[in-house]
Amino acid sequence: MKYDNIKPPCVDSPTDSKKYVNVEAVFLALTLCCGIDGRYHFRLPFRKGEWVYATNGVVLVRVPAWCAPWAIEQTHTPDPSDQAWDKALYFETPMAWPKFPKPKAEKCSACWEGSRKDIPPSVHEIADHELGNLMPCPSCGMLCAHEANDAVVLGAMVFNSAQVRRLASIGAEMFAPVKDDGKRPWLFTVEDLHMEGLVLPIATEAAYFKKENA
């Protein structure tokens, strides 16, 4: 039998063409884009059909299901397949990341809950220099990892720096929508992880700083 004239099958779905991926890196990147607030159904990546998604309400990311074989269907999760994934909606050239503002610490959970006066932080929580990547809570001084919301300008849009800094940290490239009016998401991709995602800007630069200066 000759195989010269046999054509490869058409790729109709993201699971038909499997390539190598570091599944541990995919796990970490998806988890980074999950929510940690009261929306419990967004706290884990979830599978819908042949895609695995993760979202925190601002960032939405997906990978082919074969990249995250551990992900399962979750209850009360939406089907994001109808979002603006079409790459024809975006410019082909990625936008370079700007210089990010210096991270500022958000208040720790105990201060947000108003319970810090009853449970003061220990001296180790305040002065543990081995935990050099953490920042002191502006209210009680306890070291924490939560970055406060700030603004960063990308193109003509303003984004939440705490949201997009995590995307830059995993090597994401950002693509502006062709119709960039501040109401449409930007597309980002992480090629090594077969990952693509959407992130919403806060507002246009002109509208944001007009509000800031008002």
C-alpha positions as CSV (number, residue, x, y, z in Angstrom):
1,M,0.0,0.0,0.0
2,K,1.3,3.5,-0.9
3,Y,0.8,6.4,1.5
4,D,2.0,9.2,-0.8
5,N,-1.5,10.4,-1.6
6,I,-3.0,10.2,1.9
7,K,-3.8,13.6,3.2
8,P,-3.8,14.5,6.9
9,P,-7.2,14.9,8.5
10,C,-8.6,18.4,8.8
11,V,-8.3,20.0,12.2
12,D,-11.8,20.8,13.3
13,S,-11.3,21.3,17.0
14,P,-8.5,22.4,19.4
15,T,-8.1,18.8,20.6
16,D,-7.4,17.3,17.2
17,S,-3.9,18.7,17.0
18,K,-1.9,18.0,20.1
19,K,1.5,19.5,20.7
20,Y,3.8,19.5,23.7
21,V,3.0,21.7,26.6
22,N,4.2,22.0,30.2
23,V,1.0,21.1,32.0
24,E,2.4,22.4,35.3
25,A,3.0,25.8,33.7
26,V,-0.5,25.7,32.3
27,F,-1.9,24.9,35.8
28,L,-0.1,27.9,37.3
29,A,-1.1,30.3,34.6
30,L,-4.8,29.3,34.7
31,T,-4.8,29.5,38.5
32,L,-3.3,33.0,38.3
33,C,-6.3,34.1,36.3
34,C,-8.9,32.6,38.6
35,G,-11.1,34.7,41.0
36,I,-10.5,34.7,44.7
37,D,-13.5,36.7,45.8
38,G,-17.1,35.6,46.6
39,R,-17.8,34.1,43.2
40,Y,-16.9,30.6,44.3
41,H,-17.5,29.1,40.8
42,F,-14.6,31.1,39.4
43,R,-12.0,29.9,41.9
44,L,-11.0,27.0,39.8
45,P,-10.4,26.5,36.0
46,F,-13.4,24.7,34.4
47,R,-14.0,22.8,31.3
48,K,-16.6,23.5,28.7
49,G,-16.6,21.2,25.7
50,E,-13.1,21.1,24.2
51,W,-11.7,24.1,26.1
52,V,-10.7,24.8,29.6
53,Y,-11.3,28.3,30.9
54,A,-10.3,30.4,33.9
55,T,-11.7,33.8,34.8
56,N,-11.9,36.4,37.6
57,G,-14.5,38.5,36.0
58,V,-12.0,40.9,34.3
59,V,-9.6,38.4,32.7
60,L,-10.9,35.4,30.7
61,V,-8.4,32.8,29.5
62,R,-8.7,29.5,27.7
63,V,-6.5,26.6,26.6
64,P,-7.4,23.5,24.6
65,A,-8.7,20.8,26.9
66,W,-5.7,18.5,26.2
67,C,-3.4,21.1,27.8
68,A,-5.3,20.8,31.1
69,P,-6.4,17.2,31.4
70,W,-7.1,17.6,35.1
71,A,-9.8,20.3,34.7
72,I,-13.4,19.2,34.9
73,E,-16.8,20.6,34.4
74,Q,-17.8,23.0,37.2
75,T,-21.4,23.9,38.3
76,H,-22.8,27.4,37.7
77,T,-20.1,28.3,35.2
78,P,-20.9,30.1,32.0
79,D,-20.1,29.0,28.4
80,P,-17.6,31.6,27.2
81,S,-17.3,30.2,23.7
82,D,-19.4,33.1,22.2
83,Q,-17.0,35.8,23.4
84,A,-14.8,37.9,21.1
85,W,-12.2,35.1,20.3
86,D,-12.1,35.8,16.5
87,K,-8.6,37.1,15.8
88,A,-9.9,39.1,12.9
89,L,-11.2,41.5,15.4
90,Y,-7.7,42.5,16.5
91,F,-4.5,43.9,15.1
92,E,-1.9,41.4,14.0
93,T,1.0,43.1,15.7
94,P,1.2,42.9,19.5
95,M,1.4,46.1,21.7
96,A,4.6,46.4,23.7
97,W,4.1,46.4,27.5
98,P,4.6,49.8,29.1
99,K,6.6,50.5,32.3
100,F,4.4,49.4,35.1
101,P,3.9,51.5,38.3
102,K,5.5,50.3,41.4
103,P,3.2,47.8,43.1
104,K,1.3,49.0,46.1
105,A,0.0,46.7,48.8
106,E,-3.7,46.3,49.3
107,K,-5.1,46.1,52.9
108,C,-4.9,42.5,54.2
109,S,-8.0,40.5,54.7
110,A,-8.1,41.0,58.5
111,C,-8.1,44.8,58.0
112,W,-10.8,44.6,55.4
113,E,-12.9,42.5,57.8
114,G,-12.3,45.0,60.6
115,S,-10.9,42.2,62.9
116,R,-7.3,43.4,63.1
117,K,-7.8,45.2,66.3
118,D,-8.7,41.9,67.9
119,I,-5.9,39.9,66.3
120,P,-2.7,42.0,66.0
121,P,-0.1,40.8,63.6
122,S,2.9,39.0,65.1
123,V,6.4,40.5,64.8
124,H,7.3,37.7,62.3
125,E,4.4,38.7,60.1
126,I,5.7,42.3,60.0
127,A,9.4,41.8,59.8
128,D,10.1,38.4,58.1
129,H,12.7,39.5,55.6
130,E,12.9,36.1,54.0
131,L,9.5,36.8,52.5
132,G,11.0,39.5,50.3
133,N,8.3,39.4,47.6
134,L,5.6,40.4,50.0
135,M,4.5,44.0,50.8
136,P,3.3,45.4,54.1
137,C,-0.4,46.1,54.6
138,P,-0.9,49.9,54.7
139,S,-3.2,49.5,57.7
140,C,-1.5,47.1,60.1
141,G,1.9,46.4,58.5
142,M,1.5,42.6,58.1
143,L,3.2,41.3,55.0
144,C,0.8,40.3,52.3
145,A,0.8,39.5,48.6
146,H,-2.3,41.3,47.3
147,E,-1.5,44.2,45.0
148,A,-3.8,47.2,45.2
149,N,-5.5,48.4,42.1
150,D,-3.7,51.0,40.0
151,A,-3.7,52.3,36.5
152,V,-1.4,51.5,33.6
153,V,-1.8,52.9,30.1
154,L,-1.5,50.6,27.1
155,G,-2.2,52.2,23.7
156,A,-5.1,54.6,24.2
157,M,-6.6,52.5,27.0
158,V,-6.2,52.3,30.8
159,F,-6.0,48.9,32.4
160,N,-6.0,47.7,36.0
161,S,-2.3,47.3,36.7
162,A,-2.9,44.5,39.2
163,Q,-4.8,42.5,36.5
164,V,-2.4,43.0,33.6
165,R,0.8,42.7,35.5
166,R,0.0,39.0,36.1
167,L,-0.5,38.6,32.4
168,A,2.9,40.2,31.6
169,S,4.5,37.9,34.2
170,I,3.5,34.8,32.2
171,G,4.7,36.2,28.9
172,A,1.4,37.3,27.4
173,E,1.4,39.4,24.3
174,M,-1.4,42.0,24.0
175,F,-3.4,42.7,20.8
176,A,-5.6,45.8,20.5
177,P,-9.0,45.5,19.0
178,V,-9.4,47.1,15.5
179,K,-12.3,49.1,17.0
180,D,-10.7,50.2,20.2
181,D,-13.3,52.4,21.9
182,G,-12.8,51.3,25.5
183,K,-15.8,49.0,25.5
184,R,-14.2,46.0,23.8
185,P,-11.7,43.5,25.3
186,W,-8.1,43.2,24.2
187,L,-6.8,39.8,23.1
188,F,-3.7,38.3,24.7
189,T,-1.8,35.1,23.9
190,V,0.9,33.0,25.5
191,E,2.2,30.9,22.7
192,D,4.2,28.3,24.7
193,L,1.1,27.4,26.7
194,H,-1.3,27.4,23.8
195,M,-3.2,30.0,25.7
196,E,-5.3,32.9,24.6
197,G,-7.4,35.3,26.6
198,L,-9.5,38.5,26.8
199,V,-9.0,41.4,29.2
200,L,-11.2,44.4,29.6
201,P,-9.8,48.0,29.9
202,I,-11.1,50.3,32.6
203,A,-11.7,53.1,30.2
204,T,-10.0,55.2,27.4
205,E,-7.0,57.2,28.6
206,A,-8.9,60.5,27.9
207,A,-12.0,59.5,29.9
208,Y,-10.1,58.0,32.8
209,F,-7.8,60.9,33.4
210,K,-10.6,63.3,32.9
211,K,-12.4,61.6,35.8
212,E,-9.2,61.5,37.8
213,N,-8.7,65.3,37.4
214,A,-12.4,66.1,38.0
